[in-house]
Amino acid sequence: MKRLLWLGIGLAVGAVVVRKLTRKADEFTPSGIAASLSQSAGGLVESLRNFVEDVRDGMAEREQEIHEAFAAGELFDDQFADVRDDDGTQGRHAQKGS
């Protein structure tokens, strides 16, 4: 009876090991590599999409602050003026000296 129990346990463990090894081996087939790359690319695209959404939300919030300051007749405090390399009188794509 004990031998039958240990045989059953051995068969169960062997089946689990074979299934895990088969799944791992499938990851290294061309279709498995393609699926892995597809999942990675999907995650990258989603991360990029979230980043762009966050930037747009920040831009809209900042633009709203500028409009509110303009509507109130207040002098807008440009906190990024010292970071820019232009003097603030030209557009971003304008050539200097023209």
HUURKA-V717044 format. One record per backbone hydrogen bond with DSSP energy under -1.0 kcal/mol. CO is the residue of the C=O (numbers start at 0). NH is the residue of the N-H. If there is no record, write none. Layout:
co=CO nh=NH
co=CO nh=NH
This chain:
co=0 nh=4
co=1 nh=5
co=2 nh=6
co=3 nh=7
co=4 nh=8
co=5 nh=9
co=6 nh=10
co=7 nh=11
co=8 nh=12
co=9 nh=13
co=10 nh=14
co=11 nh=15
co=12 nh=16
co=13 nh=17
co=14 nh=18
co=15 nh=19
co=16 nh=20
co=17 nh=21
co=18 nh=22
co=19 nh=23
co=20 nh=24
co=21 nh=25
co=22 nh=26
co=24 nh=27
co=25 nh=28
co=28 nh=32
co=29 nh=33
co=30 nh=34
co=31 nh=35
co=32 nh=36
co=33 nh=37
co=34 nh=38
co=35 nh=39
co=36 nh=40
co=37 nh=41
co=38 nh=42
co=39 nh=43
co=40 nh=44
co=41 nh=45
co=42 nh=46
co=43 nh=47
co=44 nh=48
co=45 nh=49
co=46 nh=50
co=47 nh=51
co=48 nh=52
co=49 nh=53
co=50 nh=54
co=51 nh=55
co=52 nh=56
co=53 nh=57
co=54 nh=58
co=55 nh=59
co=56 nh=60
co=57 nh=61
co=58 nh=62
co=59 nh=63
co=60 nh=64
co=61 nh=65
co=62 nh=66
co=63 nh=67
co=64 nh=68
co=65 nh=69
co=66 nh=70
co=67 nh=71
co=68 nh=73
co=69 nh=72
co=76 nh=78
co=77 nh=80
co=79 nh=83
co=94 nh=97
